[in-house]
Amino acid sequence: MNAIEKIKKAISEDKLLIGENSTKRALKSGKALMVVISNNTPPTTAKELESLCKIGKAEFVKSEKDNVELGVTCRKPFSVSVLSIKK
C-alpha cells in the first residue's frame, strides 16, 4: 500500500493529523505511525521531521506531490505540507 492509499484510509478512519505542529506532538508522544511531507516542504523542516521519525520509529515519506496536490488528496480546501497518520 503506497502513501496516498494510506492517507485515504486514514481519512476514512479519522486518523489523519494535518500540520507541522500536530505532527511533531504526535511524534514526540509516540502516536504517529507515518509522516508524509510534500515535495516542496522547506529542507530544514524536512530534516527535523525525518530525525523525529527516526527517534519515534515512524515511517517517513516524501511525497511526489506538492503541497496544493497533497491538500486535494486530503480533501482540504488549503495546501498541506506536512501530515501524519496516527496509530
PyMOL Python script that loads the backbone (N, CA, C, O; Angstrom):
from pymol import cmd

cmd.read_pdbstr("""\
ATOM      1  N   MET A   1       0.849  -1.177   0.000  1.00  0.00           N
ATOM      2  CA  MET A   1       0.000   0.000   0.000  1.00  0.00           C
ATOM      3  C   MET A   1       0.895   1.240   0.000  1.00  0.00           C
ATOM      4  O   MET A   1       1.767   1.378   0.857  1.00  0.00           O
ATOM      5  N   ASN A   2       0.679   2.134  -0.955  1.00  0.00           N
ATOM      6  CA  ASN A   2       1.515   3.331  -1.016  1.00  0.00           C
ATOM      7  C   ASN A   2       0.992   4.424  -0.089  1.00  0.00           C
ATOM      8  O   ASN A   2      -0.049   4.259   0.548  1.00  0.00           O
ATOM      9  N   ALA A   3       1.706   5.522  -0.017  1.00  0.00           N
ATOM     10  CA  ALA A   3       1.382   6.584   0.934  1.00  0.00           C
ATOM     11  C   ALA A   3       0.011   7.201   0.668  1.00  0.00           C
ATOM     12  O   ALA A   3      -0.723   7.494   1.611  1.00  0.00           O
ATOM     13  N   ILE A   4      -0.343   7.402  -0.590  1.00  0.00           N
ATOM     14  CA  ILE A   4      -1.629   8.026  -0.928  1.00  0.00           C
ATOM     15  C   ILE A   4      -2.784   7.132  -0.500  1.00  0.00           C
ATOM     16  O   ILE A   4      -3.786   7.621   0.022  1.00  0.00           O
ATOM     17  N   GLU A   5      -2.654   5.841  -0.715  1.00  0.00           N
ATOM     18  CA  GLU A   5      -3.703   4.912  -0.275  1.00  0.00           C
ATOM     19  C   GLU A   5      -3.821   4.913   1.239  1.00  0.00           C
ATOM     20  O   GLU A   5      -4.927   4.844   1.776  1.00  0.00           O
ATOM     21  N   LYS A   6      -2.689   4.991   1.936  1.00  0.00           N
ATOM     22  CA  LYS A   6      -2.710   5.036   3.401  1.00  0.00           C
ATOM     23  C   LYS A   6      -3.369   6.317   3.896  1.00  0.00           C
ATOM     24  O   LYS A   6      -4.084   6.304   4.899  1.00  0.00           O
ATOM     25  N   ILE A   7      -3.129   7.430   3.190  1.00  0.00           N
ATOM     26  CA  ILE A   7      -3.759   8.703   3.559  1.00  0.00           C
ATOM     27  C   ILE A   7      -5.265   8.600   3.410  1.00  0.00           C
ATOM     28  O   ILE A   7      -6.009   9.014   4.299  1.00  0.00           O
ATOM     29  N   LYS A   8      -5.718   8.052   2.296  1.00  0.00           N
ATOM     30  CA  LYS A   8      -7.160   7.918   2.058  1.00  0.00           C
ATOM     31  C   LYS A   8      -7.809   7.007   3.098  1.00  0.00           C
ATOM     32  O   LYS A   8      -8.925   7.270   3.544  1.00  0.00           O
ATOM     33  N   LYS A   9      -7.119   5.947   3.480  1.00  0.00           N
ATOM     34  CA  LYS A   9      -7.640   5.047   4.504  1.00  0.00           C
ATOM     35  C   LYS A   9      -7.693   5.752   5.860  1.00  0.00           C
ATOM     36  O   LYS A   9      -8.651   5.584   6.615  1.00  0.00           O
ATOM     37  N   ALA A  10      -6.659   6.544   6.165  1.00  0.00           N
ATOM     38  CA  ALA A  10      -6.622   7.291   7.432  1.00  0.00           C
ATOM     39  C   ALA A  10      -7.737   8.329   7.499  1.00  0.00           C
ATOM     40  O   ALA A  10      -8.275   8.586   8.576  1.00  0.00           O
ATOM     41  N   ILE A  11      -8.088   8.926   6.369  1.00  0.00           N
ATOM     42  CA  ILE A  11      -9.191   9.885   6.337  1.00  0.00           C
ATOM     43  C   ILE A  11     -10.488   9.191   6.721  1.00  0.00           C
ATOM     44  O   ILE A  11     -11.263   9.711   7.524  1.00  0.00           O
ATOM     45  N   SER A  12     -10.722   8.024   6.151  1.00  0.00           N
ATOM     46  CA  SER A  12     -11.965   7.303   6.444  1.00  0.00           C
ATOM     47  C   SER A  12     -12.011   6.799   7.882  1.00  0.00           C
ATOM     48  O   SER A  12     -13.095   6.649   8.447  1.00  0.00           O
ATOM     49  N   GLU A  13     -10.851   6.537   8.483  1.00  0.00           N
ATOM     50  CA  GLU A  13     -10.788   6.046   9.865  1.00  0.00           C
ATOM     51  C   GLU A  13     -10.566   7.173  10.871  1.00  0.00           C
ATOM     52  O   GLU A  13     -10.418   6.911  12.065  1.00  0.00           O
ATOM     53  N   ASP A  14     -10.540   8.426  10.403  1.00  0.00           N
ATOM     54  CA  ASP A  14     -10.330   9.601  11.246  1.00  0.00           C
ATOM     55  C   ASP A  14      -9.018   9.504  12.031  1.00  0.00           C
ATOM     56  O   ASP A  14      -8.984   9.759  13.235  1.00  0.00           O
ATOM     57  N   LYS A  15      -7.950   9.136  11.339  1.00  0.00           N
ATOM     58  CA  LYS A  15      -6.631   9.010  11.966  1.00  0.00           C
ATOM     59  C   LYS A  15      -5.601   9.930  11.320  1.00  0.00           C
ATOM     60  O   LYS A  15      -4.400   9.679  11.410  1.00  0.00           O
ATOM     61  N   LEU A  16      -6.065  10.991  10.671  1.00  0.00           N
ATOM     62  CA  LEU A  16      -5.169  11.885   9.955  1.00  0.00           C
ATOM     63  C   LEU A  16      -4.940  13.161  10.747  1.00  0.00           C
ATOM     64  O   LEU A  16      -5.893  13.799  11.195  1.00  0.00           O
ATOM     65  N   LEU A  17      -3.679  13.532  10.921  1.00  0.00           N
ATOM     66  CA  LEU A  17      -3.308  14.792  11.554  1.00  0.00           C
ATOM     67  C   LEU A  17      -2.653  15.667  10.494  1.00  0.00           C
ATOM     68  O   LEU A  17      -1.741  15.228   9.793  1.00  0.00           O
ATOM     69  N   ILE A  18      -3.117  16.898  10.381  1.00  0.00           N
ATOM     70  CA  ILE A  18      -2.587  17.805   9.372  1.00  0.00           C
ATOM     71  C   ILE A  18      -1.844  18.939  10.056  1.00  0.00           C
ATOM     72  O   ILE A  18      -2.347  19.548  11.001  1.00  0.00           O
ATOM     73  N   GLY A  19      -0.648  19.214   9.571  1.00  0.00           N
ATOM     74  CA  GLY A  19       0.131  20.329  10.081  1.00  0.00           C
ATOM     75  C   GLY A  19       1.413  19.891  10.777  1.00  0.00           C
ATOM     76  O   GLY A  19       1.520  18.789  11.314  1.00  0.00           O
ATOM     77  N   GLU A  20       2.370  20.795  10.744  1.00  0.00           N
ATOM     78  CA  GLU A  20       3.680  20.513  11.316  1.00  0.00           C
ATOM     79  C   GLU A  20       3.634  20.367  12.833  1.00  0.00           C
ATOM     80  O   GLU A  20       4.232  19.443  13.385  1.00  0.00           O
ATOM     81  N   ASN A  21       2.933  21.266  13.506  1.00  0.00           N
ATOM     82  CA  ASN A  21       2.904  21.229  14.971  1.00  0.00           C
ATOM     83  C   ASN A  21       2.212  19.984  15.508  1.00  0.00           C
ATOM     84  O   ASN A  21       2.725  19.342  16.424  1.00  0.00           O
ATOM     85  N   SER A  22       1.063  19.635  14.957  1.00  0.00           N
ATOM     86  CA  SER A  22       0.360  18.440  15.445  1.00  0.00           C
ATOM     87  C   SER A  22       1.148  17.173  15.120  1.00  0.00           C
ATOM     88  O   SER A  22       1.112  16.205  15.879  1.00  0.00           O
ATOM     89  N   THR A  23       1.851  17.180  14.004  1.00  0.00           N
ATOM     90  CA  THR A  23       2.695  16.037  13.646  1.00  0.00           C
ATOM     91  C   THR A  23       3.862  15.897  14.624  1.00  0.00           C
ATOM     92  O   THR A  23       4.179  14.789  15.057  1.00  0.00           O
ATOM     93  N   LYS A  24       4.495  17.006  14.968  1.00  0.00           N
ATOM     94  CA  LYS A  24       5.601  16.955  15.932  1.00  0.00           C
ATOM     95  C   LYS A  24       5.122  16.457  17.290  1.00  0.00           C
ATOM     96  O   LYS A  24       5.800  15.657  17.936  1.00  0.00           O
ATOM     97  N   ARG A  25       3.941  16.934  17.730  1.00  0.00           N
ATOM     98  CA  ARG A  25       3.395  16.465  19.015  1.00  0.00           C
ATOM     99  C   ARG A  25       3.144  14.960  18.979  1.00  0.00           C
ATOM    100  O   ARG A  25       3.454  14.250  19.935  1.00  0.00           O
ATOM    101  N   ALA A  26       2.579  14.477  17.866  1.00  0.00           N
ATOM    102  CA  ALA A  26       2.297  13.047  17.737  1.00  0.00           C
ATOM    103  C   ALA A  26       3.579  12.231  17.728  1.00  0.00           C
ATOM    104  O   ALA A  26       3.625  11.151  18.318  1.00  0.00           O
ATOM    105  N   LEU A  27       4.621  12.725  17.070  1.00  0.00           N
ATOM    106  CA  LEU A  27       5.899  12.019  17.037  1.00  0.00           C
ATOM    107  C   LEU A  27       6.543  11.971  18.418  1.00  0.00           C
ATOM    108  O   LEU A  27       7.065  10.935  18.831  1.00  0.00           O
ATOM    109  N   LYS A  28       6.503  13.085  19.122  1.00  0.00           N
ATOM    110  CA  LYS A  28       7.123  13.143  20.446  1.00  0.00           C
ATOM    111  C   LYS A  28       6.389  12.276  21.462  1.00  0.00           C
ATOM    112  O   LYS A  28       6.999  11.769  22.403  1.00  0.00           O
ATOM    113  N   SER A  29       5.081  12.102  21.275  1.00  0.00           N
ATOM    114  CA  SER A  29       4.309  11.276  22.210  1.00  0.00           C
ATOM    115  C   SER A  29       4.206   9.821  21.749  1.00  0.00           C
ATOM    116  O   SER A  29       3.604   8.997  22.436  1.00  0.00           O
ATOM    117  N   GLY A  30       4.793   9.500  20.583  1.00  0.00           N
ATOM    118  CA  GLY A  30       4.802   8.130  20.092  1.00  0.00           C
ATOM    119  C   GLY A  30       3.497   7.684  19.463  1.00  0.00           C
ATOM    120  O   GLY A  30       3.239   6.485  19.354  1.00  0.00           O
ATOM    121  N   LYS A  31       2.670   8.633  19.048  1.00  0.00           N
ATOM    122  CA  LYS A  31       1.360   8.289  18.490  1.00  0.00           C
ATOM    123  C   LYS A  31       1.329   8.302  16.957  1.00  0.00           C
ATOM    124  O   LYS A  31       0.307   7.962  16.363  1.00  0.00           O
ATOM    125  N   ALA A  32       2.415   8.684  16.322  1.00  0.00           N
ATOM    126  CA  ALA A  32       2.454   8.754  14.862  1.00  0.00           C
ATOM    127  C   ALA A  32       2.989   7.460  14.267  1.00  0.00           C
ATOM    128  O   ALA A  32       4.012   6.931  14.702  1.00  0.00           O
ATOM    129  N   LEU A  33       2.285   6.971  13.277  1.00  0.00           N
ATOM    130  CA  LEU A  33       2.689   5.756  12.572  1.00  0.00           C
ATOM    131  C   LEU A  33       3.503   6.113  11.330  1.00  0.00           C
ATOM    132  O   LEU A  33       4.480   5.442  10.993  1.00  0.00           O
ATOM    133  N   MET A  34       3.078   7.187  10.655  1.00  0.00           N
ATOM    134  CA  MET A  34       3.708   7.582   9.398  1.00  0.00           C
ATOM    135  C   MET A  34       3.623   9.093   9.243  1.00  0.00           C
ATOM    136  O   MET A  34       2.626   9.707   9.624  1.00  0.00           O
ATOM    137  N   VAL A  35       4.670   9.692   8.685  1.00  0.00           N
ATOM    138  CA  VAL A  35       4.690  11.116   8.386  1.00  0.00           C
ATOM    139  C   VAL A  35       4.903  11.276   6.890  1.00  0.00           C
ATOM    140  O   VAL A  35       5.783  10.645   6.305  1.00  0.00           O
ATOM    141  N   VAL A  36       4.080  12.136   6.272  1.00  0.00           N
ATOM    142  CA  VAL A  36       4.194  12.408   4.843  1.00  0.00           C
ATOM    143  C   VAL A  36       4.403  13.904   4.671  1.00  0.00           C
ATOM    144  O   VAL A  36       3.674  14.711   5.248  1.00  0.00           O
ATOM    145  N   ILE A  37       5.404  14.273   3.876  1.00  0.00           N
ATOM    146  CA  ILE A  37       5.645  15.686   3.576  1.00  0.00           C
ATOM    147  C   ILE A  37       5.528  15.889   2.074  1.00  0.00           C
ATOM    148  O   ILE A  37       5.730  14.960   1.292  1.00  0.00           O
ATOM    149  N   SER A  38       5.201  17.113   1.680  1.00  0.00           N
ATOM    150  CA  SER A  38       5.119  17.434   0.254  1.00  0.00           C
ATOM    151  C   SER A  38       6.526  17.595  -0.309  1.00  0.00           C
ATOM    152  O   SER A  38       7.498  17.715   0.436  1.00  0.00           O
ATOM    153  N   ASN A  39       6.617  17.595  -1.630  1.00  0.00           N
ATOM    154  CA  ASN A  39       7.944  17.701  -2.247  1.00  0.00           C
ATOM    155  C   ASN A  39       8.517  19.115  -2.175  1.00  0.00           C
ATOM    156  O   ASN A  39       9.688  19.321  -2.492  1.00  0.00           O
ATOM    157  N   ASN A  40       7.698  20.102  -1.759  1.00  0.00           N
ATOM    158  CA  ASN A  40       8.208  21.465  -1.641  1.00  0.00           C
ATOM    159  C   ASN A  40       8.222  21.953  -0.184  1.00  0.00           C
ATOM    160  O   ASN A  40       8.175  23.156   0.073  1.00  0.00           O
ATOM    161  N   THR A  41       8.285  21.017   0.754  1.00  0.00           N
ATOM    162  CA  THR A  41       8.456  21.367   2.160  1.00  0.00           C
ATOM    163  C   THR A  41       9.872  21.909   2.353  1.00  0.00           C
ATOM    164  O   THR A  41      10.818  21.364   1.785  1.00  0.00           O
ATOM    165  N   PRO A  42      10.034  22.973   3.143  1.00  0.00           N
ATOM    166  CA  PRO A  42      11.390  23.519   3.350  1.00  0.00           C
ATOM    167  C   PRO A  42      12.353  22.448   3.884  1.00  0.00           C
ATOM    168  O   PRO A  42      11.974  21.640   4.732  1.00  0.00           O
ATOM    169  N   PRO A  43      13.585  22.445   3.391  1.00  0.00           N
ATOM    170  CA  PRO A  43      14.565  21.412   3.781  1.00  0.00           C
ATOM    171  C   PRO A  43      14.811  21.321   5.286  1.00  0.00           C
ATOM    172  O   PRO A  43      15.002  20.223   5.809  1.00  0.00           O
ATOM    173  N   THR A  44      14.810  22.449   5.987  1.00  0.00           N
ATOM    174  CA  THR A  44      15.049  22.400   7.437  1.00  0.00           C
ATOM    175  C   THR A  44      13.914  21.666   8.151  1.00  0.00           C
ATOM    176  O   THR A  44      14.154  20.894   9.080  1.00  0.00           O
ATOM    177  N   THR A  45      12.693  21.907   7.717  1.00  0.00           N
ATOM    178  CA  THR A  45      11.537  21.217   8.295  1.00  0.00           C
ATOM    179  C   THR A  45      11.599  19.736   7.990  1.00  0.00           C
ATOM    180  O   THR A  45      11.335  18.904   8.858  1.00  0.00           O
ATOM    181  N   ALA A  46      11.950  19.405   6.753  1.00  0.00           N
ATOM    182  CA  ALA A  46      12.038  18.002   6.347  1.00  0.00           C
ATOM    183  C   ALA A  46      13.085  17.257   7.175  1.00  0.00           C
ATOM    184  O   ALA A  46      12.836  16.138   7.624  1.00  0.00           O
ATOM    185  N   LYS A  47      14.244  17.862   7.377  1.00  0.00           N
ATOM    186  CA  LYS A  47      15.302  17.211   8.157  1.00  0.00           C
ATOM    187  C   LYS A  47      14.881  17.021   9.613  1.00  0.00           C
ATOM    188  O   LYS A  47      15.137  15.972  10.205  1.00  0.00           O
ATOM    189  N   GLU A  48      14.239  18.032  10.185  1.00  0.00           N
ATOM    190  CA  GLU A  48      13.798  17.936  11.577  1.00  0.00           C
ATOM    191  C   GLU A  48      12.763  16.821  11.743  1.00  0.00           C
ATOM    192  O   GLU A  48      12.840  16.034  12.686  1.00  0.00           O
ATOM    193  N   LEU A  49      11.798  16.756  10.827  1.00  0.00           N
ATOM    194  CA  LEU A  49      10.772  15.712  10.908  1.00  0.00           C
ATOM    195  C   LEU A  49      11.364  14.328  10.672  1.00  0.00           C
ATOM    196  O   LEU A  49      10.958  13.356  11.308  1.00  0.00           O
ATOM    197  N   GLU A  50      12.318  14.242   9.761  1.00  0.00           N
ATOM    198  CA  GLU A  50      12.946  12.949   9.490  1.00  0.00           C
ATOM    199  C   GLU A  50      13.692  12.437  10.727  1.00  0.00           C
ATOM    200  O   GLU A  50      13.635  11.248  11.041  1.00  0.00           O
ATOM    201  N   SER A  51      14.384  13.331  11.423  1.00  0.00           N
ATOM    202  CA  SER A  51      15.097  12.897  12.637  1.00  0.00           C
ATOM    203  C   SER A  51      14.116  12.527  13.753  1.00  0.00           C
ATOM    204  O   SER A  51      14.372  11.593  14.513  1.00  0.00           O
ATOM    205  N   LEU A  52      12.994  13.252  13.859  1.00  0.00           N
ATOM    206  CA  LEU A  52      11.979  12.899  14.849  1.00  0.00           C
ATOM    207  C   LEU A  52      11.343  11.545  14.520  1.00  0.00           C
ATOM    208  O   LEU A  52      10.978  10.793  15.424  1.00  0.00           O
ATOM    209  N   CYS A  53      11.213  11.241  13.246  1.00  0.00           N
ATOM    210  CA  CYS A  53      10.661   9.938  12.835  1.00  0.00           C
ATOM    211  C   CYS A  53      11.598   8.805  13.236  1.00  0.00           C
ATOM    212  O   CYS A  53      11.146   7.745  13.668  1.00  0.00           O
ATOM    213  N   LYS A  54      12.891   9.028  13.094  1.00  0.00           N
ATOM    214  CA  LYS A  54      13.856   8.005  13.488  1.00  0.00           C
ATOM    215  C   LYS A  54      13.780   7.751  14.988  1.00  0.00           C
ATOM    216  O   LYS A  54      13.834   6.606  15.435  1.00  0.00           O
ATOM    217  N   ILE A  55      13.656   8.816  15.756  1.00  0.00           N
ATOM    218  CA  ILE A  55      13.565   8.683  17.212  1.00  0.00           C
ATOM    219  C   ILE A  55      12.259   7.998  17.604  1.00  0.00           C
ATOM    220  O   ILE A  55      12.244   7.117  18.462  1.00  0.00           O
ATOM    221  N   GLY A  56      11.156   8.415  16.962  1.00  0.00           N
ATOM    222  CA  GLY A  56       9.842   7.866  17.303  1.00  0.00           C
ATOM    223  C   GLY A  56       9.484   6.596  16.564  1.00  0.00           C
ATOM    224  O   GLY A  56       8.382   6.073  16.730  1.00  0.00           O
ATOM    225  N   LYS A  57      10.404   6.085  15.744  1.00  0.00           N
ATOM    226  CA  LYS A  57      10.198   4.853  14.974  1.00  0.00           C
ATOM    227  C   LYS A  57       8.946   4.925  14.102  1.00  0.00           C
ATOM    228  O   LYS A  57       8.158   3.981  14.047  1.00  0.00           O
ATOM    229  N   ALA A  58       8.777   6.057  13.424  1.00  0.00           N
ATOM    230  CA  ALA A  58       7.669   6.243  12.490  1.00  0.00           C
ATOM    231  C   ALA A  58       8.222   6.258  11.067  1.00  0.00           C
ATOM    232  O   ALA A  58       9.371   6.635  10.838  1.00  0.00           O
ATOM    233  N   GLU A  59       7.403   5.852  10.140  1.00  0.00           N
ATOM    234  CA  GLU A  59       7.807   5.857   8.730  1.00  0.00           C
ATOM    235  C   GLU A  59       7.806   7.290   8.210  1.00  0.00           C
ATOM    236  O   GLU A  59       6.889   8.057   8.506  1.00  0.00           O
ATOM    237  N   PHE A  60       8.831   7.656   7.434  1.00  0.00           N
ATOM    238  CA  PHE A  60       8.952   8.997   6.859  1.00  0.00           C
ATOM    239  C   PHE A  60       8.858   8.883   5.343  1.00  0.00           C
ATOM    240  O   PHE A  60       9.617   8.138   4.723  1.00  0.00           O
ATOM    241  N   VAL A  61       7.915   9.631   4.743  1.00  0.00           N
ATOM    242  CA  VAL A  61       7.709   9.564   3.299  1.00  0.00           C
ATOM    243  C   VAL A  61       7.707  10.975   2.723  1.00  0.00           C
ATOM    244  O   VAL A  61       6.980  11.850   3.195  1.00  0.00           O
ATOM    245  N   LYS A  62       8.533  11.185   1.692  1.00  0.00           N
ATOM    246  CA  LYS A  62       8.494  12.443   0.950  1.00  0.00           C
ATOM    247  C   LYS A  62       7.652  12.193  -0.300  1.00  0.00           C
ATOM    248  O   LYS A  62       8.045  11.440  -1.191  1.00  0.00           O
ATOM    249  N   SER A  63       6.506  12.829  -0.346  1.00  0.00           N
ATOM    250  CA  SER A  63       5.552  12.615  -1.431  1.00  0.00           C
ATOM    251  C   SER A  63       6.053  13.215  -2.739  1.00  0.00           C
ATOM    252  O   SER A  63       6.866  14.139  -2.740  1.00  0.00           O
ATOM    253  N   GLU A  64       5.565  12.687  -3.832  1.00  0.00           N
ATOM    254  CA  GLU A  64       5.878  13.241  -5.144  1.00  0.00           C
ATOM    255  C   GLU A  64       5.002  14.459  -5.435  1.00  0.00           C
ATOM    256  O   GLU A  64       5.251  15.188  -6.396  1.00  0.00           O
ATOM    257  N   LYS A  65       3.986  14.680  -4.616  1.00  0.00           N
ATOM    258  CA  LYS A  65       3.042  15.775  -4.822  1.00  0.00           C
ATOM    259  C   LYS A  65       3.505  17.029  -4.083  1.00  0.00           C
ATOM    260  O   LYS A  65       4.184  16.948  -3.059  1.00  0.00           O
ATOM    261  N   ASP A  66       3.122  18.203  -4.627  1.00  0.00           N
ATOM    262  CA  ASP A  66       3.416  19.435  -3.904  1.00  0.00           C
ATOM    263  C   ASP A  66       2.321  19.687  -2.865  1.00  0.00           C
ATOM    264  O   ASP A  66       1.375  18.908  -2.754  1.00  0.00           O
ATOM    265  N   ASN A  67       2.452  20.764  -2.116  1.00  0.00           N
ATOM    266  CA  ASN A  67       1.529  20.988  -1.006  1.00  0.00           C
ATOM    267  C   ASN A  67       0.082  21.215  -1.444  1.00  0.00           C
ATOM    268  O   ASN A  67      -0.839  20.858  -0.709  1.00  0.00           O
ATOM    269  N   VAL A  68      -0.137  21.793  -2.607  1.00  0.00           N
ATOM    270  CA  VAL A  68      -1.507  22.003  -3.096  1.00  0.00           C
ATOM    271  C   VAL A  68      -2.145  20.657  -3.453  1.00  0.00           C
ATOM    272  O   VAL A  68      -3.289  20.391  -3.084  1.00  0.00           O
ATOM    273  N   GLU A  69      -1.407  19.818  -4.167  1.00  0.00           N
ATOM    274  CA  GLU A  69      -1.936  18.499  -4.544  1.00  0.00           C
ATOM    275  C   GLU A  69      -2.162  17.622  -3.313  1.00  0.00           C
ATOM    276  O   GLU A  69      -3.120  16.849  -3.274  1.00  0.00           O
ATOM    277  N   LEU A  70      -1.295  17.733  -2.314  1.00  0.00           N
ATOM    278  CA  LEU A  70      -1.458  16.968  -1.082  1.00  0.00           C
ATOM    279  C   LEU A  70      -2.704  17.430  -0.323  1.00  0.00           C
ATOM    280  O   LEU A  70      -3.390  16.615   0.293  1.00  0.00           O
ATOM    281  N   GLY A  71      -2.994  18.711  -0.364  1.00  0.00           N
ATOM    282  CA  GLY A  71      -4.222  19.234   0.231  1.00  0.00           C
ATOM    283  C   GLY A  71      -5.453  18.683  -0.450  1.00  0.00           C
ATOM    284  O   GLY A  71      -6.436  18.354   0.215  1.00  0.00           O
ATOM    285  N   VAL A  72      -5.413  18.577  -1.767  1.00  0.00           N
ATOM    286  CA  VAL A  72      -6.538  17.997  -2.518  1.00  0.00           C
ATOM    287  C   VAL A  72      -6.702  16.519  -2.165  1.00  0.00           C
ATOM    288  O   VAL A  72      -7.828  16.044  -2.013  1.00  0.00           O
ATOM    289  N   THR A  73      -5.607  15.794  -2.033  1.00  0.00           N
ATOM    290  CA  THR A  73      -5.652  14.387  -1.650  1.00  0.00           C
ATOM    291  C   THR A  73      -6.299  14.218  -0.282  1.00  0.00           C
ATOM    292  O   THR A  73      -7.022  13.250  -0.048  1.00  0.00           O
ATOM    293  N   CYS A  74      -6.038  15.162   0.621  1.00  0.00           N
ATOM    294  CA  CYS A  74      -6.606  15.109   1.975  1.00  0.00           C
ATOM    295  C   CYS A  74      -8.027  15.672   2.034  1.00  0.00           C
ATOM    296  O   CYS A  74      -8.636  15.730   3.102  1.00  0.00           O
ATOM    297  N   ARG A  75      -8.543  16.081   0.888  1.00  0.00           N
ATOM    298  CA  ARG A  75      -9.894  16.655   0.779  1.00  0.00           C
ATOM    299  C   ARG A  75     -10.029  17.947   1.573  1.00  0.00           C
ATOM    300  O   ARG A  75     -11.048  18.189   2.220  1.00  0.00           O
ATOM    301  N   LYS A  76      -8.993  18.769   1.516  1.00  0.00           N
ATOM    302  CA  LYS A  76      -8.990  20.047   2.226  1.00  0.00           C
ATOM    303  C   LYS A  76      -8.923  21.190   1.213  1.00  0.00           C
ATOM    304  O   LYS A  76      -8.300  21.049   0.161  1.00  0.00           O
ATOM    305  N   PRO A  77      -9.568  22.339   1.529  1.00  0.00           N
ATOM    306  CA  PRO A  77      -9.538  23.483   0.606  1.00  0.00           C
ATOM    307  C   PRO A  77      -8.304  24.361   0.788  1.00  0.00           C
ATOM    308  O   PRO A  77      -8.324  25.536   0.419  1.00  0.00           O
ATOM    309  N   PHE A  78      -7.238  23.810   1.347  1.00  0.00           N
ATOM    310  CA  PHE A  78      -5.999  24.543   1.570  1.00  0.00           C
ATOM    311  C   PHE A  78      -4.817  23.610   1.324  1.00  0.00           C
ATOM    312  O   PHE A  78      -4.979  22.393   1.248  1.00  0.00           O
ATOM    313  N   SER A  79      -3.642  24.189   1.203  1.00  0.00           N
ATOM    314  CA  SER A  79      -2.457  23.375   0.942  1.00  0.00           C
ATOM    315  C   SER A  79      -1.989  22.690   2.226  1.00  0.00           C
ATOM    316  O   SER A  79      -2.165  23.213   3.327  1.00  0.00           O
ATOM    317  N   VAL A  80      -1.392  21.514   2.060  1.00  0.00           N
ATOM    318  CA  VAL A  80      -0.901  20.721   3.188  1.00  0.00           C
ATOM    319  C   VAL A  80       0.533  20.318   2.893  1.00  0.00           C
ATOM    320  O   VAL A  80       0.795  19.599   1.928  1.00  0.00           O
ATOM    321  N   SER A  81       1.465  20.779   3.723  1.00  0.00           N
ATOM    322  CA  SER A  81       2.875  20.436   3.537  1.00  0.00           C
ATOM    323  C   SER A  81       3.284  19.229   4.376  1.00  0.00           C
ATOM    324  O   SER A  81       4.124  18.428   3.966  1.00  0.00           O
ATOM    325  N   VAL A  82       2.676  19.110   5.558  1.00  0.00           N
ATOM    326  CA  VAL A  82       3.042  18.032   6.491  1.00  0.00           C
ATOM    327  C   VAL A  82       1.781  17.402   7.046  1.00  0.00           C
ATOM    328  O   VAL A  82       0.846  18.095   7.447  1.00  0.00           O
ATOM    329  N   LEU A  83       1.768  16.085   7.063  1.00  0.00           N
ATOM    330  CA  LEU A  83       0.662  15.359   7.685  1.00  0.00           C
ATOM    331  C   LEU A  83       1.197  14.086   8.319  1.00  0.00           C
ATOM    332  O   LEU A  83       2.278  13.607   7.979  1.00  0.00           O
ATOM    333  N   SER A  84       0.427  13.558   9.234  1.00  0.00           N
ATOM    334  CA  SER A  84       0.811  12.289   9.848  1.00  0.00           C
ATOM    335  C   SER A  84      -0.419  11.417  10.041  1.00  0.00           C
ATOM    336  O   SER A  84      -1.552  11.893  10.100  1.00  0.00           O
ATOM    337  N   ILE A  85      -0.150  10.133  10.136  1.00  0.00           N
ATOM    338  CA  ILE A  85      -1.202   9.141  10.366  1.00  0.00           C
ATOM    339  C   ILE A  85      -0.990   8.581  11.760  1.00  0.00           C
ATOM    340  O   ILE A  85       0.098   8.116  12.098  1.00  0.00           O
ATOM    341  N   LYS A  86      -2.046   8.630  12.568  1.00  0.00           N
ATOM    342  CA  LYS A  86      -1.968   8.134  13.943  1.00  0.00           C
ATOM    343  C   LYS A  86      -2.034   6.615  13.966  1.00  0.00           C
ATOM    344  O   LYS A  86      -2.580   5.981  13.064  1.00  0.00           O
ATOM    345  N   LYS A  87      -1.456   6.047  15.034  1.00  0.00           N
ATOM    346  CA  LYS A  87      -1.505   4.594  15.235  1.00  0.00           C
ATOM    347  C   LYS A  87      -2.921   4.167  15.573  1.00  0.00           C
ATOM    348  O   LYS A  87      -3.175   2.980  15.780  1.00  0.00           O
TER     349      LYS A  87
END
""", "prot")
cmd.dss("prot")
cmd.show_as("cartoon", "prot")
cmd.util.cbc("prot")
cmd.orient("prot")
